[in-house]
Amino acid sequence: MIRQADPPILLRDVIDDLDAVVGLLERNAPYTPLGGWYRPGADPDAATSPLWFQNDWVHADLEVEGAALFLHNERMIEAARRYYGAGSIAPHSVYVNQMAAIERGGPAHTDNPRFRGRDRSNTPMGLLRTMLWSGLFERWNIVQATSIWWMNDVEGGGFRYWPDGPDKPPQRHVGDVANTALVGDNHGMFHQVEPVGPFDRGTLRVSPRAELAPLADGSGEWAVTDRGAVRFRAPLERFRVSVLWKADVYPSEAEKRRLADDTLSLADVVRIFDDDLARRGEALRLDPDRLDDPERSLALSAVYPEARPVDAVPSIFDPEA
Ligand SMILES: [Fe+2]
């Protein structure tokens, strides 16, 4: 199945009070290296992590002070409403990425899906992604709008995206991105962070224990400290800072209420996959007790492969990187 989204909506001059964003960044330091499902089982003491730091500002159980600036941002909400022609936009997540000195791109990807009744809290991420690419669970897919906002213009750090589908050439948002946002469907549209400067020292790598925080030495600079040593320091404006915003999208409040009880159980997932596998003449079946078994996950995703977008730049997480 090829998913294809409309091009995202570009907003300019999104945030009036940029000092408030600096305050948010400072209050919520330190930041830790990107972990998660791209890098399972990383050795906590090996210098394997690029300078790609992340922190949550809003999720189901959290809303840090001042995050309303993004969470309830009227421009983002209005753009999402326009993009989807939807009556109900329910923002639920805000998180921030800070990056520097990464000579390769991030992974070209679509964002991880959620389904009513099934998300990463109760279902392996690999299975959720295969559910998406199978097209068998569209009825339960929770449509999510995404906004990406950029704080500053840095060396490199462009945003590469595939608004015409993964088999058509990508477009780029680069060069004049400070205080702009792109609002659209990052769950349906492939996208990728291009290499991030400064480029004069290769890709720096630190351990998963590293932290990014403002220095307290009066310099105004931020520093990456890893196991007691400063590995990189620079003014905040040299870091590629982006703030991600996500909202659930429903045609109307009434429709949102109507759908709330229509949820997927794990047994439903197994049954729907098994029926489809049988219909396709595949011998493979799901084992409800071993849904995160790597070999079976690979076999299942081979039946329902993800698209690979054309003209992606090499990723920092490619095995040869
Ligand atoms: Fe993404």
Residues whose N, C-alpha, C, O or C-beta is under 5 A from the ligand:
A	BS01	LIG	D111
